[in-house]
């Protein structure tokens, strides 16, 4: 199998089979990100994809879902994604679903009719690393798209009927900006219909531009207590039915449940943790996760 870097996927894709169709990240310039630094962006040649499909076929174990590897394979053109699906179904006829990561700008080169055709070919559960609906944060973190693009682009997925997920990155605004970040992002997500909202917590890694900002004092990390209040505000402001999945290892106050059915239960859990744990205790919980 051809893999240019480590496999990156959501936790719930652990049982999927992985097929590299791109390597690296087409943007690769977010101030906080360390992924894909070991591999420049490239599109896998069809010959490599076919070689890998033949290898997967030889394992003789049927599997229903393939997760396309790369930071944003959904950035590929409609024709390329269609061809990849056709190859998958030719060599692995038992595969029913095809997933992968995308960026907001991955949808600029596709219209609704094309997305409907991709749905018919099995594309399902595309994960978009939106992370914030706040223009100030998107600009500062150099995400490569603007807040006013999120709804027009991702609404294409709603119109096409393709199941998709979005990511919210807690703590991304830094100290003192959690509630604003929560409100603005929830307002954007309320205009969409993702099947799931994946919630992760900002982790500031060495050798990133954001760490340099921390060391210079230009960016102050959000305290753990404020992160809890940010997440609570985010949940309170969400209206559209969806699944909340805050089970990522970067979240110390894990929550999982459906909105609206379990919204109040999740909000109450966060408030109870905030009321019972001081900042020092919460920070120790964070440090214990990072030590694992």
Secondary structure as the mmCIF struct_conf table of DSSP 4:
data_model
#
loop_
_struct_conf.conf_type_id
_struct_conf.id
_struct_conf.beg_label_comp_id
_struct_conf.beg_label_asym_id
_struct_conf.beg_label_seq_id
_struct_conf.end_label_comp_id
_struct_conf.end_label_asym_id
_struct_conf.end_label_seq_id
BEND BEND1 UNK A 4 UNK A 5
HELX_RH_3T_P HELX_RH_3T_P1 UNK A 11 UNK A 13
TURN_TY1_P TURN_TY1_P1 UNK A 14 UNK A 15
BEND BEND2 UNK A 16 UNK A 16
STRN STRN1 UNK A 17 UNK A 20
BEND BEND3 UNK A 21 UNK A 21
STRN STRN2 UNK A 22 UNK A 23
BEND BEND4 UNK A 24 UNK A 24
BEND BEND5 UNK A 26 UNK A 27
TURN_TY1_P TURN_TY1_P2 UNK A 31 UNK A 32
TURN_TY1_P TURN_TY1_P3 UNK A 35 UNK A 38
BEND BEND6 UNK A 39 UNK A 39
STRN STRN3 UNK A 42 UNK A 43
HELX_LH_PP_P HELX_LH_PP_P1 UNK A 44 UNK A 45
HELX_RH_AL_P HELX_RH_AL_P1 UNK A 46 UNK A 58
TURN_TY1_P TURN_TY1_P4 UNK A 59 UNK A 59
BEND BEND7 UNK A 64 UNK A 64
STRN STRN4 UNK A 65 UNK A 69
BEND BEND8 UNK A 70 UNK A 70
TURN_TY1_P TURN_TY1_P5 UNK A 71 UNK A 72
HELX_RH_3T_P HELX_RH_3T_P2 UNK A 73 UNK A 75
BEND BEND9 UNK A 76 UNK A 76
HELX_RH_AL_P HELX_RH_AL_P2 UNK A 78 UNK A 91
TURN_TY1_P TURN_TY1_P6 UNK A 93 UNK A 94
STRN STRN5 UNK A 97 UNK A 102
HELX_RH_3T_P HELX_RH_3T_P3 UNK A 104 UNK A 107
TURN_TY1_P TURN_TY1_P7 UNK A 108 UNK A 109
HELX_RH_AL_P HELX_RH_AL_P3 UNK A 112 UNK A 120
TURN_TY1_P TURN_TY1_P8 UNK A 121 UNK A 122
STRN STRN6 UNK A 123 UNK A 131
HELX_RH_AL_P HELX_RH_AL_P4 UNK A 135 UNK A 140
TURN_TY1_P TURN_TY1_P9 UNK A 141 UNK A 142
BEND BEND10 UNK A 144 UNK A 145
HELX_RH_AL_P HELX_RH_AL_P5 UNK A 147 UNK A 160
TURN_TY1_P TURN_TY1_P10 UNK A 161 UNK A 161
STRN STRN7 UNK A 164 UNK A 170
TURN_TY1_P TURN_TY1_P11 UNK A 171 UNK A 173
TURN_TY1_P TURN_TY1_P12 UNK A 175 UNK A 176
HELX_RH_AL_P HELX_RH_AL_P6 UNK A 178 UNK A 189
TURN_TY1_P TURN_TY1_P13 UNK A 190 UNK A 191
BEND BEND11 UNK A 192 UNK A 192
BEND BEND12 UNK A 195 UNK A 195
STRN STRN8 UNK A 196 UNK A 201
TURN_TY1_P TURN_TY1_P14 UNK A 206 UNK A 207
BEND BEND13 UNK A 208 UNK A 208
HELX_RH_AL_P HELX_RH_AL_P7 UNK A 209 UNK A 216
TURN_TY1_P TURN_TY1_P15 UNK A 217 UNK A 217
BEND BEND14 UNK A 218 UNK A 218
HELX_LH_PP_P HELX_LH_PP_P2 UNK A 221 UNK A 223
HELX_RH_AL_P HELX_RH_AL_P8 UNK A 224 UNK A 237
BEND BEND15 UNK A 240 UNK A 240
STRN STRN9 UNK A 242 UNK A 246
BEND BEND16 UNK A 248 UNK A 248
TURN_TY1_P TURN_TY1_P16 UNK A 249 UNK A 250
BEND BEND17 UNK A 252 UNK A 253
STRN STRN10 UNK A 255 UNK A 259
TURN_TY1_P TURN_TY1_P17 UNK A 260 UNK A 262
HELX_RH_AL_P HELX_RH_AL_P9 UNK A 263 UNK A 276
HELX_RH_AL_P HELX_RH_AL_P10 UNK A 279 UNK A 291
#
